[in-house]
Amino acid sequence: MNEKDTKKTNKGRLAILLAVSAVSVLILIVVWNLAAPFLIDNDNIYLKTVASGEMTGTPEPHMYY
């Protein structure tokens, strides 16, 4: 293998590495955007149902929501 072949191989590997990295970051961004509403609002919904008595049948007077 001469020097030109080595440079072509390294450029090909770099291109593949950059493409895989870009796709991985894109997938993480999409998953984060889809999961964000559940991560933000999940606790508030359950706290409201417990405090109001929807889940247990009796309101909880000591929980301030």
All heavy atoms as TSV, in Angstrom:
chain	resi	resn	atom	element	x	y	z
A	1	MET	N	N	0.843	-1.172	0.000
A	1	MET	CA	C	0.000	0.000	0.000
A	1	MET	C	C	0.894	1.242	0.000
A	1	MET	O	O	1.799	1.342	0.810
A	1	MET	CB	C	-0.851	0.011	1.264
A	1	MET	CG	C	-2.274	0.298	0.991
A	1	MET	SD	S	-3.124	0.712	2.515
A	1	MET	CE	C	-4.492	-0.324	2.419
A	2	ASN	N	N	0.602	2.124	-0.893
A	2	ASN	CA	C	1.407	3.338	-0.904
A	2	ASN	C	C	0.729	4.436	-0.092
A	2	ASN	O	O	-0.330	4.243	0.501
A	2	ASN	CB	C	1.702	3.795	-2.336
A	2	ASN	CG	C	0.436	4.092	-3.114
A	2	ASN	OD1	O	-0.605	4.283	-2.520
A	2	ASN	ND2	N	0.551	4.139	-4.428
A	3	GLU	N	N	1.333	5.618	-0.065
A	3	GLU	CA	C	0.848	6.710	0.783
A	3	GLU	C	C	-0.514	7.236	0.330
A	3	GLU	O	O	-1.355	7.615	1.144
A	3	GLU	CB	C	1.875	7.845	0.782
A	3	GLU	CG	C	1.632	8.878	1.851
A	3	GLU	CD	C	2.749	9.895	1.902
A	3	GLU	OE1	O	3.912	9.516	1.707
A	3	GLU	OE2	O	2.433	11.061	2.147
A	4	LYS	N	N	-0.783	7.253	-0.958
A	4	LYS	CA	C	-2.074	7.738	-1.464
A	4	LYS	C	C	-3.218	6.834	-1.013
A	4	LYS	O	O	-4.285	7.303	-0.654
A	4	LYS	CB	C	-2.056	7.827	-2.989
A	4	LYS	CG	C	-1.265	8.973	-3.526
A	4	LYS	CD	C	-1.382	9.053	-5.025
A	4	LYS	CE	C	-0.588	10.232	-5.562
A	4	LYS	NZ	N	-0.708	10.348	-7.014
A	5	ASP	N	N	-2.994	5.536	-1.057
A	5	ASP	CA	C	-4.034	4.595	-0.615
A	5	ASP	C	C	-4.321	4.757	0.875
A	5	ASP	O	O	-5.466	4.658	1.312
A	5	ASP	CB	C	-3.603	3.156	-0.911
A	5	ASP	CG	C	-3.567	2.857	-2.394
A	5	ASP	OD1	O	-4.249	3.578	-3.162
A	5	ASP	OD2	O	-2.844	1.907	-2.789
A	6	THR	N	N	-3.290	4.995	1.661
A	6	THR	CA	C	-3.468	5.173	3.095
A	6	THR	C	C	-4.286	6.428	3.387
A	6	THR	O	O	-5.176	6.430	4.236
A	6	THR	CB	C	-2.097	5.266	3.794
A	6	THR	OG1	O	-1.334	4.126	3.467
A	6	THR	CG2	C	-2.261	5.353	5.292
A	7	LYS	N	N	-4.029	7.517	2.666
A	7	LYS	CA	C	-4.776	8.755	2.871
A	7	LYS	C	C	-6.235	8.584	2.480
A	7	LYS	O	O	-7.131	9.098	3.148
A	7	LYS	CB	C	-4.140	9.894	2.073
A	7	LYS	CG	C	-2.851	10.395	2.668
A	7	LYS	CD	C	-2.301	11.563	1.886
A	7	LYS	CE	C	-1.002	12.052	2.506
A	7	LYS	NZ	N	-0.438	13.182	1.764
A	8	LYS	N	N	-6.472	7.850	1.397
A	8	LYS	CA	C	-7.861	7.600	0.970
A	8	LYS	C	C	-8.592	6.766	2.016
A	8	LYS	O	O	-9.748	7.019	2.335
A	8	LYS	CB	C	-7.887	6.885	-0.376
A	8	LYS	CG	C	-7.568	7.749	-1.548
A	8	LYS	CD	C	-7.639	6.954	-2.833
A	8	LYS	CE	C	-7.217	7.787	-4.020
A	8	LYS	NZ	N	-7.228	7.008	-5.262
A	9	THR	N	N	-7.914	5.784	2.567
A	9	THR	CA	C	-8.516	4.924	3.580
A	9	THR	C	C	-8.833	5.729	4.839
A	9	THR	O	O	-9.895	5.586	5.425
A	9	THR	CB	C	-7.570	3.756	3.931
A	9	THR	OG1	O	-7.236	3.066	2.735
A	9	THR	CG2	C	-8.207	2.807	4.901
A	10	ASN	N	N	-7.904	6.593	5.243
A	10	ASN	CA	C	-8.127	7.411	6.437
A	10	ASN	C	C	-9.276	8.394	6.215
A	10	ASN	O	O	-10.070	8.634	7.117
A	10	ASN	CB	C	-6.858	8.164	6.816
A	10	ASN	CG	C	-5.814	7.245	7.417
A	10	ASN	OD1	O	-6.135	6.155	7.880
A	10	ASN	ND2	N	-4.569	7.673	7.387
A	11	LYS	N	N	-9.379	8.967	5.024
A	11	LYS	CA	C	-10.481	9.882	4.723
A	11	LYS	C	C	-11.809	9.138	4.729
A	11	LYS	O	O	-12.818	9.653	5.210
A	11	LYS	CB	C	-10.262	10.557	3.370
A	11	LYS	CG	C	-9.214	11.628	3.393
A	11	LYS	CD	C	-9.082	12.298	2.038
A	11	LYS	CE	C	-7.983	13.344	2.051
A	11	LYS	NZ	N	-7.845	13.986	0.733
A	12	GLY	N	N	-11.830	7.932	4.235
A	12	GLY	CA	C	-13.045	7.123	4.241
A	12	GLY	C	C	-13.481	6.777	5.654
A	12	GLY	O	O	-14.661	6.851	5.990
A	13	ARG	N	N	-12.510	6.415	6.488
A	13	ARG	CA	C	-12.833	6.089	7.878
A	13	ARG	C	C	-13.329	7.312	8.626
A	13	ARG	O	O	-14.253	7.232	9.435
A	13	ARG	CB	C	-11.605	5.517	8.575
A	13	ARG	CG	C	-11.253	4.130	8.127
A	13	ARG	CD	C	-10.037	3.620	8.838
A	13	ARG	NE	N	-9.672	2.298	8.339
A	13	ARG	CZ	C	-8.519	1.720	8.556
A	13	ARG	NH1	N	-7.595	2.340	9.282
A	13	ARG	NH2	N	-8.261	0.529	8.064
A	14	LEU	N	N	-12.728	8.467	8.350
A	14	LEU	CA	C	-13.152	9.702	8.992
A	14	LEU	C	C	-14.572	10.063	8.572
A	14	LEU	O	O	-15.390	10.473	9.395
A	14	LEU	CB	C	-12.190	10.834	8.650
A	14	LEU	CG	C	-12.496	12.185	9.280
A	14	LEU	CD1	C	-12.404	12.084	10.794
A	14	LEU	CD2	C	-11.556	13.246	8.748
A	15	ALA	N	N	-14.878	9.877	7.292
A	15	ALA	CA	C	-16.225	10.174	6.798
A	15	ALA	C	C	-17.258	9.259	7.461
A	15	ALA	O	O	-18.338	9.713	7.859
A	15	ALA	CB	C	-16.276	10.029	5.285
A	16	ILE	N	N	-16.935	7.995	7.587
A	16	ILE	CA	C	-17.851	7.040	8.235
A	16	ILE	C	C	-18.028	7.404	9.707
A	16	ILE	O	O	-19.141	7.402	10.230
A	16	ILE	CB	C	-17.325	5.596	8.079
A	16	ILE	CG1	C	-17.435	5.164	6.618
A	16	ILE	CG2	C	-18.085	4.644	8.981
A	16	ILE	CD1	C	-16.763	3.847	6.324
A	17	LEU	N	N	-16.944	7.745	10.373
A	17	LEU	CA	C	-17.008	8.125	11.793
A	17	LEU	C	C	-17.870	9.374	11.985
A	17	LEU	O	O	-18.696	9.428	12.898
A	17	LEU	CB	C	-15.602	8.355	12.330
A	17	LEU	CG	C	-15.507	8.759	13.797
A	17	LEU	CD1	C	-15.991	7.627	14.677
A	17	LEU	CD2	C	-14.086	9.143	14.144
A	18	LEU	N	N	-17.697	10.364	11.123
A	18	LEU	CA	C	-18.504	11.578	11.218
A	18	LEU	C	C	-19.978	11.296	10.937
A	18	LEU	O	O	-20.861	11.837	11.612
A	18	LEU	CB	C	-17.969	12.637	10.254
A	18	LEU	CG	C	-16.646	13.285	10.655
A	18	LEU	CD1	C	-16.158	14.212	9.556
A	18	LEU	CD2	C	-16.787	14.024	11.954
A	19	ALA	N	N	-20.252	10.444	9.979
A	19	ALA	CA	C	-21.644	10.111	9.658
A	19	ALA	C	C	-22.301	9.367	10.821
A	19	ALA	O	O	-23.441	9.678	11.200
A	19	ALA	CB	C	-21.700	9.276	8.386
A	20	VAL	N	N	-21.612	8.419	11.394
A	20	VAL	CA	C	-22.158	7.666	12.528
A	20	VAL	C	C	-22.371	8.584	13.723
A	20	VAL	O	O	-23.397	8.505	14.414
A	20	VAL	CB	C	-21.231	6.474	12.887
A	20	VAL	CG1	C	-21.620	5.862	14.217
A	20	VAL	CG2	C	-21.270	5.441	11.787
A	21	SER	N	N	-21.439	9.492	13.961
A	21	SER	CA	C	-21.580	10.434	15.070
A	21	SER	C	C	-22.775	11.357	14.859
A	21	SER	O	O	-23.541	11.613	15.789
A	21	SER	CB	C	-20.316	11.275	15.215
A	21	SER	OG	O	-19.222	10.451	15.499
A	22	ALA	N	N	-22.935	11.850	13.643
A	22	ALA	CA	C	-24.046	12.746	13.350
A	22	ALA	C	C	-25.385	12.035	13.517
A	22	ALA	O	O	-26.334	12.590	14.088
A	22	ALA	CB	C	-23.917	13.302	11.935
A	23	VAL	N	N	-25.476	10.800	13.051
A	23	VAL	CA	C	-26.718	10.043	13.194
A	23	VAL	C	C	-27.005	9.751	14.665
A	23	VAL	O	O	-28.151	9.850	15.106
A	23	VAL	CB	C	-26.645	8.737	12.367
A	23	VAL	CG1	C	-27.789	7.803	12.697
A	23	VAL	CG2	C	-26.647	9.065	10.876
A	24	SER	N	N	-25.976	9.442	15.433
A	24	SER	CA	C	-26.168	9.174	16.863
A	24	SER	C	C	-26.677	10.415	17.590
A	24	SER	O	O	-27.604	10.324	18.403
A	24	SER	CB	C	-24.857	8.718	17.496
A	24	SER	OG	O	-24.408	7.532	16.905
A	25	VAL	N	N	-26.100	11.559	17.299
A	25	VAL	CA	C	-26.546	12.798	17.935
A	25	VAL	C	C	-27.975	13.118	17.518
A	25	VAL	O	O	-28.797	13.530	18.342
A	25	VAL	CB	C	-25.579	13.956	17.586
A	25	VAL	CG1	C	-26.160	15.299	17.976
A	25	VAL	CG2	C	-24.244	13.736	18.260
A	26	LEU	N	N	-28.291	12.908	16.256
A	26	LEU	CA	C	-29.649	13.154	15.779
A	26	LEU	C	C	-30.664	12.261	16.490
A	26	LEU	O	O	-31.735	12.720	16.901
A	26	LEU	CB	C	-29.708	12.906	14.269
A	26	LEU	CG	C	-30.421	13.973	13.479
A	26	LEU	CD1	C	-29.851	14.046	12.098
A	26	LEU	CD2	C	-31.882	13.745	13.449
A	27	ILE	N	N	-30.331	10.995	16.666
A	27	ILE	CA	C	-31.229	10.067	17.369
A	27	ILE	C	C	-31.408	10.509	18.823
A	27	ILE	O	O	-32.529	10.488	19.348
A	27	ILE	CB	C	-30.691	8.625	17.281
A	27	ILE	CG1	C	-30.841	8.110	15.844
A	27	ILE	CG2	C	-31.398	7.705	18.264
A	27	ILE	CD1	C	-30.184	6.782	15.604
A	28	LEU	N	N	-30.332	10.917	19.478
A	28	LEU	CA	C	-30.448	11.384	20.864
A	28	LEU	C	C	-31.321	12.624	20.974
A	28	LEU	O	O	-32.120	12.746	21.904
A	28	LEU	CB	C	-29.058	11.667	21.432
A	28	LEU	CG	C	-28.226	10.450	21.772
A	28	LEU	CD1	C	-26.808	10.870	22.154
A	28	LEU	CD2	C	-28.857	9.656	22.885
A	29	ILE	N	N	-31.198	13.542	20.024
A	29	ILE	CA	C	-32.022	14.749	20.043
A	29	ILE	C	C	-33.485	14.397	19.866
A	29	ILE	O	O	-34.361	14.915	20.576
A	29	ILE	CB	C	-31.543	15.742	18.956
A	29	ILE	CG1	C	-30.207	16.336	19.360
A	29	ILE	CG2	C	-32.566	16.839	18.722
A	29	ILE	CD1	C	-29.539	17.147	18.272
A	30	VAL	N	N	-33.788	13.501	18.946
A	30	VAL	CA	C	-35.184	13.105	18.710
A	30	VAL	C	C	-35.763	12.417	19.939
A	30	VAL	O	O	-36.886	12.712	20.363
A	30	VAL	CB	C	-35.285	12.201	17.464
A	30	VAL	CG1	C	-36.645	11.549	17.357
A	30	VAL	CG2	C	-34.984	13.004	16.205
A	31	VAL	N	N	-35.022	11.504	20.536
A	31	VAL	CA	C	-35.504	10.790	21.719
A	31	VAL	C	C	-35.703	11.769	22.880
A	31	VAL	O	O	-36.701	11.689	23.604
A	31	VAL	CB	C	-34.524	9.659	22.110
A	31	VAL	CG1	C	-34.830	9.118	23.489
A	31	VAL	CG2	C	-34.568	8.559	21.071
A	32	TRP	N	N	-34.791	12.703	23.063
A	32	TRP	CA	C	-34.925	13.675	24.143
A	32	TRP	C	C	-36.168	14.540	23.941
A	32	TRP	O	O	-36.906	14.806	24.883
A	32	TRP	CB	C	-33.685	14.551	24.219
A	32	TRP	CG	C	-33.781	15.551	25.315
A	32	TRP	CD1	C	-34.113	16.860	25.216
A	32	TRP	CD2	C	-33.593	15.305	26.707
A	32	TRP	NE1	N	-34.131	17.444	26.452
A	32	TRP	CE2	C	-33.809	16.524	27.380
A	32	TRP	CE3	C	-33.244	14.179	27.442
A	32	TRP	CZ2	C	-33.691	16.632	28.759
A	32	TRP	CZ3	C	-33.134	14.298	28.808
A	32	TRP	CH2	C	-33.349	15.506	29.461
A	33	ASN	N	N	-36.419	14.974	22.711
A	33	ASN	CA	C	-37.593	15.803	22.445
A	33	ASN	C	C	-38.897	15.030	22.626
A	33	ASN	O	O	-39.898	15.594	23.056
A	33	ASN	CB	C	-37.531	16.396	21.038
A	33	ASN	CG	C	-36.542	17.524	20.943
A	33	ASN	OD1	O	-36.235	18.164	21.945
A	33	ASN	ND2	N	-36.033	17.763	19.764
A	34	LEU	N	N	-38.902	13.746	22.321
A	34	LEU	CA	C	-40.105	12.944	22.509
A	34	LEU	C	C	-40.338	12.618	23.980
A	34	LEU	O	O	-41.475	12.522	24.429
A	34	LEU	CB	C	-40.020	11.650	21.699
A	34	LEU	CG	C	-40.093	11.808	20.189
A	34	LEU	CD1	C	-39.883	10.459	19.506
A	34	LEU	CD2	C	-41.423	12.410	19.763
A	35	ALA	N	N	-39.270	12.453	24.739
A	35	ALA	CA	C	-39.397	12.071	26.150
A	35	ALA	C	C	-39.555	13.275	27.075
A	35	ALA	O	O	-39.987	13.118	28.213
A	35	ALA	CB	C	-38.175	11.261	26.587
A	36	ALA	N	N	-39.226	14.464	26.623
A	36	ALA	CA	C	-39.227	15.645	27.481
A	36	ALA	C	C	-40.580	15.925	28.133
A	36	ALA	O	O	-40.605	16.215	29.326
A	36	ALA	CB	C	-38.744	16.862	26.703
A	37	PRO	N	N	-41.718	15.840	27.433
A	37	PRO	CA	C	-42.981	16.122	28.126
A	37	PRO	C	C	-43.250	15.169	29.278
A	37	PRO	O	O	-43.775	15.564	30.309
A	37	PRO	CB	C	-44.034	15.963	27.043
A	37	PRO	CG	C	-43.314	16.157	25.770
A	37	PRO	CD	C	-41.917	15.674	26.012
A	38	PHE	N	N	-42.864	13.907	29.139
A	38	PHE	CA	C	-43.090	12.942	30.210
A	38	PHE	C	C	-42.155	13.198	31.381
A	38	PHE	O	O	-42.521	13.024	32.526
A	38	PHE	CB	C	-42.904	11.515	29.689
A	38	PHE	CG	C	-43.887	11.159	28.621
A	38	PHE	CD1	C	-43.488	11.037	27.307
A	38	PHE	CD2	C	-45.223	10.971	28.927
A	38	PHE	CE1	C	-44.391	10.722	26.322
A	38	PHE	CE2	C	-46.136	10.660	27.954
A	38	PHE	CZ	C	-45.718	10.532	26.635
A	39	LEU	N	N	-40.939	13.614	31.097
A	39	LEU	CA	C	-39.998	13.892	32.171
A	39	LEU	C	C	-40.388	15.141	32.950
A	39	LEU	O	O	-40.180	15.226	34.144
A	39	LEU	CB	C	-38.596	14.079	31.588
A	39	LEU	CG	C	-37.969	12.853	30.952
A	39	LEU	CD1	C	-36.642	13.225	30.297
A	39	LEU	CD2	C	-37.748	11.771	31.980
A	40	ILE	N	N	-40.981	16.112	32.289
A	40	ILE	CA	C	-41.319	17.374	32.935
A	40	ILE	C	C	-42.654	17.276	33.675
A	40	ILE	O	O	-42.771	17.702	34.817
A	40	ILE	CB	C	-41.377	18.508	31.889
A	40	ILE	CG1	C	-39.989	18.748	31.318
A	40	ILE	CG2	C	-41.937	19.782	32.493
A	40	ILE	CD1	C	-39.974	19.648	30.110
A	41	ASP	N	N	-43.669	16.730	33.041
A	41	ASP	CA	C	-45.025	16.797	33.574
A	41	ASP	C	C	-45.463	15.578	34.372
A	41	ASP	O	O	-46.495	15.615	35.009
A	41	ASP	CB	C	-46.023	16.980	32.424
A	41	ASP	CG	C	-45.831	18.313	31.738
A	41	ASP	OD1	O	-45.289	19.220	32.382
A	41	ASP	OD2	O	-46.221	18.431	30.578
A	42	ASN	N	N	-44.726	14.506	34.357
A	42	ASN	CA	C	-45.175	13.254	34.946
A	42	ASN	C	C	-45.455	13.385	36.439
A	42	ASN	O	O	-46.488	12.950	36.923
A	42	ASN	CB	C	-44.140	12.173	34.681
A	42	ASN	CG	C	-44.722	10.797	34.823
A	42	ASN	OD1	O	-45.935	10.642	34.885
A	42	ASN	ND2	N	-43.878	9.807	34.867
A	43	ASP	N	N	-44.554	13.970	37.207
A	43	ASP	CA	C	-44.733	14.082	38.656
A	43	ASP	C	C	-45.897	14.989	39.015
A	43	ASP	O	O	-46.642	14.719	39.950
A	43	ASP	CB	C	-43.465	14.609	39.316
A	43	ASP	CG	C	-42.354	13.583	39.296
A	43	ASP	OD1	O	-42.664	12.398	39.099
A	43	ASP	OD2	O	-41.202	13.966	39.466
A	44	ASN	N	N	-46.054	16.079	38.305
A	44	ASN	CA	C	-47.104	17.031	38.621
A	44	ASN	C	C	-48.495	16.417	38.475
A	44	ASN	O	O	-49.387	16.687	39.277
A	44	ASN	CB	C	-46.988	18.271	37.741
A	44	ASN	CG	C	-45.729	19.054	38.033
A	44	ASN	OD1	O	-45.179	18.952	39.120
A	44	ASN	ND2	N	-45.269	19.814	37.076
A	45	ILE	N	N	-48.688	15.602	37.457
A	45	ILE	CA	C	-49.990	14.971	37.238
A	45	ILE	C	C	-50.321	14.033	38.391
A	45	ILE	O	O	-51.427	14.059	38.937
A	45	ILE	CB	C	-50.004	14.212	35.898
A	45	ILE	CG1	C	-49.908	15.209	34.737
A	45	ILE	CG2	C	-51.251	13.361	35.763
A	45	ILE	CD1	C	-49.668	14.570	33.404
A	46	TYR	N	N	-49.356	13.211	38.799
A	46	TYR	CA	C	-49.620	12.263	39.884
A	46	TYR	C	C	-49.794	12.961	41.226
A	46	TYR	O	O	-50.616	12.558	42.040
A	46	TYR	CB	C	-48.523	11.205	39.953
A	46	TYR	CG	C	-48.604	10.237	38.804
A	46	TYR	CD1	C	-47.571	10.095	37.913
A	46	TYR	CD2	C	-49.747	9.468	38.603
A	46	TYR	CE1	C	-47.663	9.219	36.857
A	46	TYR	CE2	C	-49.843	8.593	37.554
A	46	TYR	CZ	C	-48.798	8.465	36.685
A	46	TYR	OH	O	-48.891	7.600	35.634
A	47	LEU	N	N	-49.021	14.009	41.475
A	47	LEU	CA	C	-49.196	14.748	42.718
A	47	LEU	C	C	-50.583	15.387	42.793
A	47	LEU	O	O	-51.210	15.404	43.848
A	47	LEU	CB	C	-48.121	15.825	42.855
A	47	LEU	CG	C	-46.741	15.326	43.246
A	47	LEU	CD1	C	-45.737	16.472	43.202
A	47	LEU	CD2	C	-46.761	14.691	44.605
A	48	LYS	N	N	-51.048	15.892	41.673
A	48	LYS	CA	C	-52.372	16.517	41.654
A	48	LYS	C	C	-53.460	15.475	41.944
A	48	LYS	O	O	-54.389	15.736	42.720
A	48	LYS	CB	C	-52.624	17.159	40.290
A	48	LYS	CG	C	-53.980	17.795	40.173
A	48	LYS	CD	C	-54.184	18.334	38.771
A	48	LYS	CE	C	-55.622	18.765	38.592
A	48	LYS	NZ	N	-55.966	19.006	37.212
A	49	THR	N	N	-53.355	14.284	41.354
A	49	THR	CA	C	-54.391	13.273	41.577
A	49	THR	C	C	-54.367	12.748	43.005
A	49	THR	O	O	-55.412	12.458	43.580
A	49	THR	CB	C	-54.241	12.102	40.591
A	49	THR	OG1	O	-52.946	11.535	40.721
A	49	THR	CG2	C	-54.465	12.549	39.164
A	50	VAL	N	N	-53.182	12.646	43.606
A	50	VAL	CA	C	-53.103	12.199	44.997
A	50	VAL	C	C	-53.640	13.284	45.927
A	50	VAL	O	O	-54.404	13.012	46.856
A	50	VAL	CB	C	-51.654	11.820	45.367
A	50	VAL	CG1	C	-51.513	11.616	46.861
A	50	VAL	CG2	C	-51.234	10.570	44.626
A	51	ALA	N	N	-53.255	14.527	45.700
A	51	ALA	CA	C	-53.677	15.628	46.572
A	51	ALA	C	C	-55.181	15.864	46.511
A	51	ALA	O	O	-55.813	16.177	47.515
A	51	ALA	CB	C	-52.938	16.903	46.197
A	52	SER	N	N	-55.760	15.691	45.337
A	52	SER	CA	C	-57.192	15.952	45.205
A	52	SER	C	C	-58.044	14.759	45.636
A	52	SER	O	O	-59.245	14.891	45.794
A	52	SER	CB	C	-57.529	16.312	43.756
A	52	SER	OG	O	-57.300	15.199	42.915
A	53	GLY	N	N	-57.438	13.594	45.794
A	53	GLY	CA	C	-58.182	12.416	46.224
A	53	GLY	C	C	-58.709	11.573	45.082
A	53	GLY	O	O	-59.487	10.643	45.308
A	54	GLU	N	N	-58.313	11.862	43.854
A	54	GLU	CA	C	-58.781	11.068	42.720
A	54	GLU	C	C	-58.285	9.632	42.783
A	54	GLU	O	O	-58.992	8.713	42.393
A	54	GLU	CB	C	-58.311	11.707	41.405
A	54	GLU	CG	C	-58.965	13.027	41.088
A	54	GLU	CD	C	-58.419	13.626	39.809
A	54	GLU	OE1	O	-58.077	12.861	38.890
A	54	GLU	OE2	O	-58.328	14.858	39.739
A	55	MET	N	N	-57.088	9.423	43.282
A	55	MET	CA	C	-56.518	8.067	43.323
A	55	MET	C	C	-56.940	7.314	44.579
A	55	MET	O	O	-57.181	6.117	44.532
A	55	MET	CB	C	-54.992	8.125	43.243
A	55	MET	CG	C	-54.466	8.605	41.913
A	55	MET	SD	S	-52.693	8.631	41.850
A	55	MET	CE	C	-52.339	6.955	41.381
A	56	THR	N	N	-57.002	8.007	45.697
A	56	THR	CA	C	-57.258	7.325	46.966
A	56	THR	C	C	-58.708	7.415	47.419
A	56	THR	O	O	-59.132	6.633	48.250
A	56	THR	CB	C	-56.370	7.913	48.068
A	56	THR	OG1	O	-56.660	9.306	48.189
A	56	THR	CG2	C	-54.904	7.740	47.749
A	57	GLY	N	N	-59.431	8.394	46.915
A	57	GLY	CA	C	-60.815	8.560	47.323
A	57	GLY	C	C	-61.005	9.623	48.382
A	57	GLY	O	O	-62.097	10.134	48.575
A	58	THR	N	N	-59.929	9.965	49.103
A	58	THR	CA	C	-60.012	11.036	50.107
A	58	THR	C	C	-58.909	12.051	49.819
A	58	THR	O	O	-57.763	11.676	49.591
A	58	THR	CB	C	-59.822	10.488	51.534
A	58	THR	OG1	O	-58.569	9.813	51.608
A	58	THR	CG2	C	-60.930	9.528	51.898
A	59	PRO	N	N	-59.242	13.329	49.849
A	59	PRO	CA	C	-58.220	14.353	49.614
A	59	PRO	C	C	-57.169	14.347	50.719
A	59	PRO	O	O	-57.451	14.006	51.863
A	59	PRO	CB	C	-58.998	15.658	49.622
A	59	PRO	CG	C	-60.420	15.291	49.462
A	59	PRO	CD	C	-60.577	13.901	49.971
A	60	GLU	N	N	-55.983	14.707	50.381
A	60	GLU	CA	C	-54.882	14.765	51.337
A	60	GLU	C	C	-54.706	16.207	51.799
A	60	GLU	O	O	-54.240	17.054	51.040
A	60	GLU	CB	C	-53.600	14.265	50.675
A	60	GLU	CG	C	-52.377	14.300	51.532
A	60	GLU	CD	C	-52.506	13.464	52.785
A	60	GLU	OE1	O	-52.945	12.303	52.705
A	60	GLU	OE2	O	-52.170	13.990	53.859
A	61	PRO	N	N	-55.089	16.521	53.045
A	61	PRO	CA	C	-55.021	17.917	53.495
A	61	PRO	C	C	-53.598	18.419	53.773
A	61	PRO	O	O	-53.366	19.602	53.795
A	61	PRO	CB	C	-55.845	17.899	54.779
A	61	PRO	CG	C	-55.764	16.507	55.263
A	61	PRO	CD	C	-55.647	15.650	54.043
A	62	HIS	N	N	-52.642	17.496	53.978
A	62	HIS	CA	C	-51.299	17.917	54.327
A	62	HIS	C	C	-50.414	18.157	53.097
A	62	HIS	O	O	-49.300	18.649	53.235
A	62	HIS	CB	C	-50.626	16.876	55.223
A	62	HIS	CG	C	-51.373	16.642	56.488
A	62	HIS	ND1	N	-51.529	17.618	57.444
A	62	HIS	CD2	C	-52.028	15.549	56.954
A	62	HIS	CE1	C	-52.232	17.132	58.445
A	62	HIS	NE2	N	-52.563	15.875	58.189
A	63	MET	N	N	-50.913	17.798	51.929
A	63	MET	CA	C	-50.108	17.971	50.713
A	63	MET	C	C	-50.520	19.280	50.057
A	63	MET	O	O	-51.673	19.473	49.701
A	63	MET	CB	C	-50.347	16.800	49.755
A	63	MET	CG	C	-49.470	16.869	48.519
A	63	MET	SD	S	-49.715	15.457	47.465
A	63	MET	CE	C	-48.825	14.218	48.346
A	64	TYR	N	N	-49.574	20.156	49.896
A	64	TYR	CA	C	-49.842	21.442	49.257
A	64	TYR	C	C	-49.414	21.345	47.799
A	64	TYR	O	O	-48.248	21.130	47.504
A	64	TYR	CB	C	-49.072	22.563	49.952
A	64	TYR	CG	C	-49.496	22.755	51.369
A	64	TYR	CD1	C	-48.681	22.338	52.414
A	64	TYR	CD2	C	-50.716	23.314	51.668
A	64	TYR	CE1	C	-49.073	22.493	53.725
A	64	TYR	CE2	C	-51.129	23.481	52.977
A	64	TYR	CZ	C	-50.292	23.072	53.998
A	64	TYR	OH	O	-50.693	23.235	55.298
A	65	TYR	N	N	-50.378	21.499	46.934
A	65	TYR	CA	C	-50.071	21.397	45.516
A	65	TYR	C	C	-50.377	22.726	44.868
A	65	TYR	O	O	-51.406	23.280	45.020
A	65	TYR	CB	C	-50.886	20.284	44.866
A	65	TYR	CG	C	-50.670	20.198	43.379
A	65	TYR	CD1	C	-49.486	19.660	42.889
A	65	TYR	CD2	C	-51.617	20.672	42.496
A	65	TYR	CE1	C	-49.265	19.590	41.538
A	65	TYR	CE2	C	-51.386	20.594	41.147
A	65	TYR	CZ	C	-50.221	20.067	40.660
A	65	TYR	OH	O	-49.997	20.001	39.330
